[in-house]
Amino acid sequence: MTDDGARLLPWAGPEDKPCFLLGDGTGYVSRIADAMEAAQLGLAAELITEARRVLAGRTWTSGELHLLTVELTEALVEVHRVAESRGARLAVRGGGD
C-alpha cells in the first residue's frame, strides 16, 4: 500500500509484481477484488479442513504431503496478500499504523 490510499489488489501482475488500485473502493474493479478476496479466503478455509483431515489420518504418502504443502503455500501467499491489503486500508481509514 502506498501513502496515497492505493489498494493492494489480490492478484499479482507481470513478474509477480503487486497491483494497486486508486479510487474510493466502490468501482467495478474494487468489487471484483472483494469477490476474489472472499473466494481466496474461502478456499484457504477449505484447505485447512483438508489438511487437518489428511494429517489426522496418519496414512499419507510423500506425494500427498508434497501436494498439500504446495497448496497450503499458495493459499498462504494469497491470504497474506489479503491481510496486507486490508491492514493497509484500515490504517489509512484510522490514520494509524
N, CA, C and O atoms as a GROMACS GRO file, in nm:
protein
  388
    1MET      N    1   0.085  -0.118   0.000
    1MET     CA    2   0.000   0.000   0.000
    1MET      C    3   0.089   0.123   0.000
    1MET      O    4   0.193   0.127   0.065
    2THR      N    5   0.046   0.222  -0.072
    2THR     CA    6   0.121   0.346  -0.076
    2THR      C    7   0.052   0.449   0.011
    2THR      O    8  -0.061   0.428   0.056
    3ASP      N    9   0.119   0.561   0.034
    3ASP     CA   10   0.064   0.664   0.121
    3ASP      C   11  -0.058   0.734   0.062
    3ASP      O   12  -0.132   0.800   0.134
    4ASP      N   13  -0.080   0.720  -0.069
    4ASP     CA   14  -0.191   0.791  -0.132
    4ASP      C   15  -0.322   0.714  -0.127
    4ASP      O   16  -0.420   0.757  -0.188
    5GLY      N   17  -0.327   0.604  -0.055
    5GLY     CA   18  -0.451   0.530  -0.039
    5GLY      C   19  -0.475   0.427  -0.147
    5GLY      O   20  -0.589   0.382  -0.163
    6ALA      N   21  -0.374   0.389  -0.221
    6ALA     CA   22  -0.389   0.287  -0.323
    6ALA      C   23  -0.416   0.152  -0.256
    6ALA      O   24  -0.358   0.121  -0.152
    7ARG      N   25  -0.503   0.074  -0.318
    7ARG     CA   26  -0.539  -0.057  -0.264
    7ARG      C   27  -0.453  -0.164  -0.331
    7ARG      O   28  -0.441  -0.169  -0.453
    8LEU      N   29  -0.392  -0.250  -0.248
    8LEU     CA   30  -0.321  -0.365  -0.299
    8LEU      C   31  -0.425  -0.467  -0.343
    8LEU      O   32  -0.508  -0.511  -0.263
    9LEU      N   33  -0.420  -0.506  -0.469
    9LEU     CA   34  -0.518  -0.599  -0.523
    9LEU      C   35  -0.480  -0.743  -0.493
    9LEU      O   36  -0.362  -0.772  -0.471
   10PRO      N   37  -0.577  -0.834  -0.491
   10PRO     CA   38  -0.549  -0.973  -0.451
   10PRO      C   39  -0.490  -1.058  -0.564
   10PRO      O   40  -0.498  -1.181  -0.558
   11TRP      N   41  -0.432  -0.996  -0.662
   11TRP     CA   42  -0.363  -1.069  -0.768
   11TRP      C   43  -0.234  -0.995  -0.801
   11TRP      O   44  -0.219  -0.876  -0.772
   12ALA      N   45  -0.144  -1.067  -0.861
   12ALA     CA   46  -0.014  -1.008  -0.896
   12ALA      C   47  -0.010  -0.979  -1.045
   12ALA      O   48  -0.084  -1.039  -1.124
   13GLY      N   49   0.076  -0.887  -1.081
   13GLY     CA   50   0.096  -0.852  -1.220
   13GLY      C   51   0.212  -0.929  -1.280
   13GLY      O   52   0.256  -1.029  -1.224
   14PRO      N   53   0.261  -0.882  -1.394
   14PRO     CA   54   0.375  -0.948  -1.457
   14PRO      C   55   0.494  -0.955  -1.361
   14PRO      O   56   0.518  -0.865  -1.281
   15GLU      N   57   0.566  -1.065  -1.371
   15GLU     CA   58   0.682  -1.089  -1.286
   15GLU      C   59   0.646  -1.089  -1.137
   15GLU      O   60   0.729  -1.058  -1.052
   16ASP      N   61   0.520  -1.123  -1.108
   16ASP     CA   62   0.469  -1.133  -0.970
   16ASP      C   63   0.478  -1.002  -0.893
   16ASP      O   64   0.490  -1.002  -0.771
   17LYS      N   65   0.473  -0.891  -0.966
   17LYS     CA   66   0.476  -0.760  -0.902
   17LYS      C   67   0.336  -0.725  -0.851
   17LYS      O   68   0.236  -0.766  -0.912
   18PRO      N   69   0.327  -0.651  -0.740
   18PRO     CA   70   0.195  -0.615  -0.686
   18PRO      C   71   0.118  -0.522  -0.778
   18PRO      O   72   0.176  -0.440  -0.849
   19CYS      N   73  -0.014  -0.535  -0.774
   19CYS     CA   74  -0.104  -0.446  -0.848
   19CYS      C   75  -0.178  -0.359  -0.749
   19CYS      O   76  -0.220  -0.406  -0.643
   20PHE      N   77  -0.195  -0.233  -0.783
   20PHE     CA   78  -0.264  -0.139  -0.695
   20PHE      C   79  -0.379  -0.073  -0.770
   20PHE      O   80  -0.378  -0.063  -0.892
   21LEU      N   81  -0.476  -0.028  -0.694
   21LEU     CA   82  -0.593   0.039  -0.749
   21LEU      C   83  -0.616   0.169  -0.672
   21LEU      O   84  -0.614   0.171  -0.549
   22LEU      N   85  -0.637   0.276  -0.746
   22LEU     CA   86  -0.674   0.404  -0.685
   22LEU      C   87  -0.824   0.421  -0.696
   22LEU      O   88  -0.885   0.377  -0.794
   23GLY      N   89  -0.883   0.483  -0.599
   23GLY     CA   90  -1.026   0.509  -0.605
   23GLY      C   91  -1.087   0.503  -0.467
   23GLY      O   92  -1.019   0.487  -0.366
   24ASP      N   93  -1.220   0.516  -0.465
   24ASP     CA   94  -1.291   0.520  -0.337
   24ASP      C   95  -1.338   0.383  -0.290
   24ASP      O   96  -1.401   0.372  -0.185
   25GLY      N   97  -1.307   0.278  -0.366
   25GLY     CA   98  -1.342   0.142  -0.324
   25GLY      C   99  -1.481   0.098  -0.363
   25GLY      O  100  -1.529  -0.005  -0.315
   26THR      N  101  -1.548   0.174  -0.448
   26THR     CA  102  -1.685   0.138  -0.485
   26THR      C  103  -1.699   0.098  -0.632
   26THR      O  104  -1.809   0.064  -0.676
   27GLY      N  105  -1.592   0.103  -0.707
   27GLY     CA  106  -1.598   0.075  -0.850
   27GLY      C  107  -1.598  -0.073  -0.885
   27GLY      O  108  -1.591  -0.160  -0.798
   28TYR      N  109  -1.605  -0.097  -1.014
   28TYR     CA  110  -1.612  -0.233  -1.068
   28TYR      C  111  -1.492  -0.318  -1.028
   28TYR      O  112  -1.508  -0.432  -0.983
   29VAL      N  113  -1.372  -0.265  -1.044
   29VAL     CA  114  -1.252  -0.342  -1.010
   29VAL      C  115  -1.246  -0.369  -0.860
   29VAL      O  116  -1.201  -0.476  -0.819
   30SER      N  117  -1.289  -0.275  -0.779
   30SER     CA  118  -1.293  -0.297  -0.634
   30SER      C  119  -1.388  -0.411  -0.598
   30SER      O  120  -1.358  -0.492  -0.511
   31ARG      N  121  -1.502  -0.416  -0.666
   31ARG     CA  122  -1.598  -0.524  -0.640
   31ARG      C  123  -1.541  -0.659  -0.683
   31ARG      O  124  -1.563  -0.760  -0.616
   32ILE      N  125  -1.470  -0.662  -0.795
   32ILE     CA  126  -1.405  -0.786  -0.839
   32ILE      C  127  -1.300  -0.828  -0.736
   32ILE      O  128  -1.290  -0.946  -0.700
   33ALA      N  129  -1.222  -0.732  -0.688
   33ALA     CA  130  -1.119  -0.761  -0.589
   33ALA      C  131  -1.182  -0.813  -0.460
   33ALA      O  132  -1.130  -0.908  -0.400
   34ASP      N  133  -1.292  -0.753  -0.416
   34ASP     CA  134  -1.361  -0.800  -0.296
   34ASP      C  135  -1.407  -0.945  -0.313
   34ASP      O  136  -1.389  -1.027  -0.223
   35ALA      N  137  -1.465  -0.976  -0.429
   35ALA     CA  138  -1.512  -1.112  -0.456
   35ALA      C  139  -1.395  -1.211  -0.460
   35ALA      O  140  -1.406  -1.322  -0.410
   36MET      N  141  -1.285  -1.168  -0.520
   36MET     CA  142  -1.169  -1.256  -0.529
   36MET      C  143  -1.110  -1.281  -0.390
   36MET      O  144  -1.072  -1.393  -0.358
   37GLU      N  145  -1.103  -1.178  -0.308
   37GLU     CA  146  -1.054  -1.195  -0.171
   37GLU      C  147  -1.141  -1.294  -0.095
   37GLU      O  148  -1.089  -1.381  -0.026
   38ALA      N  149  -1.272  -1.279  -0.108
   38ALA     CA  150  -1.363  -1.370  -0.039
   38ALA      C  151  -1.342  -1.514  -0.086
   38ALA      O  152  -1.342  -1.606  -0.004
   39ALA      N  153  -1.325  -1.532  -0.215
   39ALA     CA  154  -1.301  -1.666  -0.269
   39ALA      C  155  -1.169  -1.723  -0.219
   39ALA      O  156  -1.161  -1.840  -0.182
   40GLN      N  157  -1.065  -1.641  -0.217
   40GLN     CA  158  -0.934  -1.687  -0.170
   40GLN      C  159  -0.941  -1.728  -0.023
   40GLN      O  160  -0.885  -1.831   0.015
   41LEU      N  161  -1.009  -1.650   0.058
   41LEU     CA  162  -1.021  -1.684   0.200
   41LEU      C  163  -1.104  -1.809   0.219
   41LEU      O  164  -1.073  -1.892   0.305
   42GLY      N  165  -1.209  -1.825   0.140
   42GLY     CA  166  -1.291  -1.945   0.147
   42GLY      C  167  -1.214  -2.070   0.108
   42GLY      O  168  -1.224  -2.173   0.174
   43LEU      N  169  -1.136  -2.061   0.001
   43LEU     CA  170  -1.055  -2.175  -0.041
   43LEU      C  171  -0.949  -2.210   0.063
   43LEU      O  172  -0.920  -2.327   0.086
   44ALA      N  173  -0.892  -2.108   0.126
   44ALA     CA  174  -0.794  -2.133   0.232
   44ALA      C  175  -0.858  -2.207   0.349
   44ALA      O  176  -0.798  -2.298   0.406
   45ALA      N  177  -0.980  -2.168   0.385
   45ALA     CA  178  -1.050  -2.236   0.495
   45ALA      C  179  -1.077  -2.382   0.459
   45ALA      O  180  -1.062  -2.470   0.544
   46GLU      N  181  -1.117  -2.407   0.335
   46GLU     CA  182  -1.139  -2.545   0.291
   46GLU      C  183  -1.009  -2.625   0.295
   46GLU      O  184  -1.009  -2.742   0.333
   47LEU      N  185  -0.901  -2.563   0.256
   47LEU     CA  186  -0.772  -2.630   0.255
   47LEU      C  187  -0.726  -2.663   0.397
   47LEU      O  188  -0.664  -2.767   0.420
   48ILE      N  189  -0.754  -2.577   0.491
   48ILE     CA  190  -0.720  -2.604   0.631
   48ILE      C  191  -0.795  -2.728   0.679
   48ILE      O  192  -0.737  -2.815   0.745
   49THR      N  193  -0.922  -2.737   0.645
   49THR     CA  194  -1.002  -2.855   0.682
   49THR      C  195  -0.943  -2.981   0.620
   49THR      O  196  -0.930  -3.083   0.687
   50GLU      N  197  -0.908  -2.974   0.491
   50GLU     CA  198  -0.849  -3.088   0.422
   50GLU      C  199  -0.715  -3.126   0.483
   50GLU      O  200  -0.686  -3.244   0.501
   51ALA      N  201  -0.632  -3.028   0.516
   51ALA     CA  202  -0.502  -3.056   0.578
   51ALA      C  203  -0.520  -3.127   0.712
   51ALA      O  204  -0.448  -3.222   0.743
   52ARG      N  205  -0.614  -3.080   0.790
   52ARG     CA  206  -0.638  -3.144   0.919
   52ARG      C  207  -0.684  -3.289   0.901
   52ARG      O  208  -0.644  -3.377   0.977
   53ARG      N  209  -0.768  -3.312   0.800
   53ARG     CA  210  -0.817  -3.447   0.773
   53ARG      C  211  -0.703  -3.539   0.731
   53ARG      O  212  -0.690  -3.651   0.781
   54VAL      N  213  -0.620  -3.492   0.639
   54VAL     CA  214  -0.509  -3.573   0.590
   54VAL      C  215  -0.412  -3.604   0.703
   54VAL      O  216  -0.368  -3.718   0.719
   55LEU      N  217  -0.377  -3.503   0.780
   55LEU     CA  218  -0.279  -3.522   0.887
   55LEU      C  219  -0.334  -3.609   1.000
   55LEU      O  220  -0.259  -3.684   1.061
   56ALA      N  221  -0.462  -3.599   1.028
   56ALA     CA  222  -0.522  -3.679   1.135
   56ALA      C  223  -0.523  -3.827   1.099
   56ALA      O  224  -0.514  -3.913   1.187
   57GLY      N  225  -0.535  -3.857   0.969
   57GLY     CA  226  -0.538  -3.997   0.927
   57GLY      C  227  -0.407  -4.071   0.944
   57GLY      O  228  -0.406  -4.193   0.957
   58ARG      N  229  -0.298  -3.998   0.944
   58ARG     CA  230  -0.164  -4.055   0.962
   58ARG      C  231  -0.134  -4.168   0.863
   58ARG      O  232  -0.057  -4.259   0.894
   59THR      N  233  -0.196  -4.162   0.746
   59THR     CA  234  -0.170  -4.264   0.643
   59THR      C  235  -0.132  -4.199   0.511
   59THR      O  236  -0.155  -4.258   0.405
   60TRP      N  237  -0.077  -4.081   0.515
   60TRP     CA  238  -0.044  -4.006   0.395
   60TRP      C  239   0.080  -4.063   0.326
   60TRP      O  240   0.164  -4.128   0.388
   61THR      N  241   0.087  -4.034   0.199
   61THR     CA  242   0.208  -4.068   0.123
   61THR      C  243   0.292  -3.941   0.110
   61THR      O  244   0.245  -3.831   0.138
   62SER      N  245   0.416  -3.959   0.067
   62SER     CA  246   0.501  -3.841   0.049
   62SER      C  247   0.444  -3.751  -0.060
   62SER      O  248   0.456  -3.628  -0.052
   63GLY      N  249   0.382  -3.810  -0.163
   63GLY     CA  250   0.320  -3.730  -0.269
   63GLY      C  251   0.204  -3.647  -0.217
   63GLY      O  252   0.187  -3.531  -0.256
   64GLU      N  253   0.123  -3.706  -0.130
   64GLU     CA  254   0.011  -3.632  -0.071
   64GLU      C  255   0.062  -3.516   0.014
   64GLU      O  256   0.007  -3.406   0.010
   65LEU      N  257   0.165  -3.541   0.091
   65LEU     CA  258   0.222  -3.433   0.173
   65LEU      C  259   0.283  -3.324   0.087
   65LEU      O  260   0.271  -3.206   0.119
   66HIS      N  261   0.347  -3.362  -0.021
   66HIS     CA  262   0.405  -3.263  -0.111
   66HIS      C  263   0.295  -3.176  -0.172
   66HIS      O  264   0.306  -3.053  -0.171
   67LEU      N  265   0.189  -3.238  -0.223
   67LEU     CA  266   0.078  -3.162  -0.281
   67LEU      C  267   0.014  -3.072  -0.177
   67LEU      O  268  -0.017  -2.956  -0.205
   68LEU      N  269  -0.008  -3.124  -0.058
   68LEU     CA  270  -0.066  -3.045   0.049
   68LEU      C  271   0.022  -2.924   0.081
   68LEU      O  272  -0.029  -2.814   0.103
   69THR      N  273   0.152  -2.944   0.085
   69THR     CA  274   0.246  -2.834   0.112
   69THR      C  275   0.240  -2.728   0.004
   69THR      O  276   0.240  -2.608   0.034
   70VAL      N  277   0.235  -2.770  -0.122
   70VAL     CA  278   0.226  -2.676  -0.233
   70VAL      C  279   0.096  -2.595  -0.223
   70VAL      O  280   0.098  -2.473  -0.236
   71GLU      N  281  -0.015  -2.664  -0.200
   71GLU     CA  282  -0.145  -2.596  -0.193
   71GLU      C  283  -0.152  -2.502  -0.073
   71GLU      O  284  -0.205  -2.391  -0.084
   72LEU      N  285  -0.100  -2.546   0.042
   72LEU     CA  286  -0.100  -2.460   0.160
   72LEU      C  287  -0.013  -2.337   0.139
   72LEU      O  288  -0.048  -2.227   0.183
   73THR      N  289   0.100  -2.353   0.072
   73THR     CA  290   0.187  -2.239   0.044
   73THR      C  291   0.117  -2.139  -0.046
   73THR      O  292   0.122  -2.019  -0.020
   74GLU      N  293   0.053  -2.187  -0.152
   74GLU     CA  294  -0.020  -2.098  -0.243
   74GLU      C  295  -0.130  -2.023  -0.168
   74GLU      O  296  -0.149  -1.902  -0.186
   75ALA      N  297  -0.204  -2.095  -0.083
   75ALA     CA  298  -0.312  -2.031  -0.007
   75ALA      C  299  -0.255  -1.929   0.092
   75ALA      O  300  -0.314  -1.822   0.110
   76LEU      N  301  -0.144  -1.960   0.154
   76LEU     CA  302  -0.083  -1.868   0.249
   76LEU      C  303  -0.038  -1.739   0.180
   76LEU      O  304  -0.054  -1.630   0.236
   77VAL      N  305   0.018  -1.750   0.062
   77VAL     CA  306   0.059  -1.632  -0.015
   77VAL      C  307  -0.064  -1.544  -0.043
   77VAL      O  308  -0.058  -1.422  -0.026
   78GLU      N  309  -0.174  -1.606  -0.085
   78GLU     CA  310  -0.296  -1.530  -0.116
   78GLU      C  311  -0.354  -1.464   0.009
   78GLU      O  312  -0.392  -1.347   0.007
   79VAL      N  313  -0.362  -1.540   0.118
   79VAL     CA  314  -0.418  -1.486   0.242
   79VAL      C  315  -0.329  -1.376   0.297
   79VAL      O  316  -0.380  -1.277   0.352
   80HIS      N  317  -0.198  -1.391   0.284
   80HIS     CA  318  -0.108  -1.286   0.329
   80HIS      C  319  -0.131  -1.157   0.250
   80HIS      O  320  -0.132  -1.048   0.308
   81ARG      N  321  -0.150  -1.168   0.119
   81ARG     CA  322  -0.176  -1.051   0.036
   81ARG      C  323  -0.308  -0.984   0.078
   81ARG      O  324  -0.316  -0.861   0.085
   82VAL      N  325  -0.411  -1.064   0.106
   82VAL     CA  326  -0.539  -1.009   0.151
   82VAL      C  327  -0.522  -0.937   0.284
   82VAL      O  328  -0.572  -0.826   0.303
   83ALA      N  329  -0.451  -1.000   0.377
   83ALA     CA  330  -0.430  -0.939   0.508
   83ALA      C  331  -0.350  -0.809   0.497
   83ALA      O  332  -0.381  -0.710   0.564
   84GLU      N  333  -0.248  -0.810   0.412
   84GLU     CA  334  -0.167  -0.689   0.393
   84GLU      C  335  -0.253  -0.576   0.335
   84GLU      O  336  -0.245  -0.461   0.379
   85SER      N  337  -0.335  -0.609   0.237
   85SER     CA  338  -0.421  -0.509   0.174
   85SER      C  339  -0.523  -0.453   0.272
   85SER      O  340  -0.540  -0.332   0.283
   86ARG      N  341  -0.589  -0.542   0.344
   86ARG     CA  342  -0.692  -0.497   0.439
   86ARG      C  343  -0.631  -0.420   0.555
   86ARG      O  344  -0.687  -0.321   0.600
   87GLY      N  345  -0.516  -0.465   0.603
   87GLY     CA  346  -0.449  -0.394   0.711
   87GLY      C  347  -0.408  -0.254   0.670
   87GLY      O  348  -0.421  -0.159   0.748
   88ALA      N  349  -0.358  -0.241   0.548
   88ALA     CA  350  -0.318  -0.110   0.499
   88ALA      C  351  -0.438  -0.018   0.484
   88ALA      O  352  -0.430   0.100   0.514
   89ARG      N  353  -0.550  -0.073   0.437
   89ARG     CA  354  -0.671   0.010   0.422
   89ARG      C  355  -0.725   0.052   0.557
   89ARG      O  356  -0.777   0.163   0.571
   90LEU      N  357  -0.714  -0.033   0.658
   90LEU     CA  358  -0.758   0.004   0.793
   90LEU      C  359  -0.672   0.117   0.846
   90LEU      O  360  -0.723   0.211   0.908
   91ALA      N  361  -0.541   0.108   0.823
   91ALA     CA  362  -0.450   0.213   0.870
   91ALA      C  363  -0.481   0.347   0.805
   91ALA      O  364  -0.474   0.451   0.870
   92VAL      N  365  -0.515   0.344   0.678
   92VAL     CA  366  -0.548   0.470   0.607
   92VAL      C  367  -0.676   0.528   0.664
   92VAL      O  368  -0.684   0.648   0.688
   93ARG      N  369  -0.777   0.444   0.685
   93ARG     CA  370  -0.905   0.492   0.739
   93ARG      C  371  -0.893   0.543   0.880
   93ARG      O  372  -0.952   0.644   0.917
   94GLY      N  373  -0.812   0.469   0.961
   94GLY     CA  374  -0.798   0.505   1.100
   94GLY      C  375  -0.689   0.606   1.128
   94GLY      O  376  -0.682   0.662   1.238
   95GLY      N  377  -0.604   0.630   1.030
   95GLY     CA  378  -0.495   0.725   1.047
   95GLY      C  379  -0.379   0.671   1.126
   95GLY      O  380  -0.287   0.746   1.159
   96GLY      N  381  -0.381   0.540   1.159
   96GLY     CA  382  -0.272   0.482   1.236
   96GLY      C  383  -0.186   0.391   1.152
   96GLY      O  384  -0.192   0.393   1.029
   97ASP      N  385  -0.104   0.311   1.220
   97ASP     CA  386  -0.015   0.217   1.151
   97ASP      C  387  -0.084   0.086   1.122
   97ASP      O  388  -0.023  -0.004   1.064
   0.00000   0.00000   0.00000
